């Protein structure tokens, strides 16, 4: 029984390490996405300021920031 407990404990430690690694990667990807979105908005604003009316094909970039990243930051201890 103690051997099984030790094995499960080590598995849990490995899962927590992987979870932390993936959380950090997701955070970096989200930051990169936000920076690219900001850059795209600036370019579109420049191009629309040179023309008086926006193109009908201009995408709607008023996407709210992802709230899922904030909820994934919670720590679970099992």
C-alpha positions as CSV (number, residue, x, y, z in Angstrom):
1,X,0.0,0.0,0.0
2,X,2.8,2.4,0.8
3,X,4.5,1.6,-2.6
4,X,1.2,2.5,-4.4
5,X,0.9,5.7,-2.4
6,X,4.5,6.7,-3.3
7,X,3.9,5.9,-7.0
8,X,0.7,8.0,-7.0
9,X,2.4,10.8,-5.2
10,X,5.2,10.9,-7.8
11,X,2.6,10.8,-10.6
12,X,0.8,13.7,-9.0
13,X,4.1,15.7,-8.7
14,X,4.8,15.1,-12.4
15,X,1.3,16.2,-13.4
16,X,1.6,19.4,-11.3
17,X,4.9,20.2,-13.0
18,X,3.5,19.6,-16.5
19,X,0.4,21.7,-15.6
20,X,2.6,24.6,-14.5
21,X,4.7,24.3,-17.6
22,X,1.6,24.4,-19.8
23,X,0.1,27.3,-17.8
24,X,3.2,29.3,-18.4
25,X,3.2,28.5,-22.1
26,X,-0.5,29.4,-22.4
27,X,0.2,32.7,-20.7
28,X,3.1,33.5,-23.1
29,X,0.9,32.6,-26.1
30,X,-1.9,34.8,-24.8
31,X,0.5,37.7,-24.3
32,X,1.9,37.2,-27.8
33,X,-1.7,37.0,-29.2
34,X,-2.6,40.3,-27.4
35,X,0.5,42.0,-28.8
36,X,-0.3,40.9,-32.4
37,X,-3.9,41.9,-32.0
38,X,-2.8,45.4,-30.8
39,X,-0.4,45.7,-33.7
40,X,-3.1,44.7,-36.2
41,X,-5.5,47.2,-34.7
42,X,-2.9,50.0,-35.0
43,X,-2.2,49.1,-38.7
44,X,-6.0,49.0,-39.4
45,X,-6.4,52.4,-37.6
46,X,-3.6,53.9,-39.7
47,X,-5.1,52.6,-43.0
48,X,-8.6,53.7,-42.0
49,X,-7.4,57.2,-41.1
50,X,-6.0,57.6,-44.5
51,X,-9.4,56.7,-46.0
52,X,-12.6,58.3,-44.7
53,X,-14.7,55.2,-44.4
54,X,-13.7,51.7,-43.3
55,X,-13.8,48.8,-45.7
56,X,-16.9,46.5,-45.5
57,X,-14.4,43.6,-45.2
58,X,-12.7,45.0,-42.1
59,X,-12.9,42.4,-39.4
60,X,-14.4,43.3,-36.0
61,X,-11.4,43.3,-33.6
62,X,-13.3,44.3,-30.5
63,X,-12.7,40.9,-28.9
64,X,-12.6,41.0,-25.1
65,X,-9.5,39.6,-23.5
66,X,-9.8,36.0,-22.6
67,X,-11.0,35.5,-19.1
68,X,-10.1,31.8,-19.3
69,X,-6.5,32.5,-18.5
70,X,-7.4,34.1,-15.2
71,X,-9.5,31.1,-14.2
72,X,-6.8,28.6,-15.1
73,X,-4.4,30.2,-12.6
74,X,-6.1,28.6,-9.6
75,X,-4.1,25.9,-7.9
76,X,-5.6,22.6,-7.0
77,X,-4.0,20.3,-4.4
78,X,-5.2,16.7,-4.7
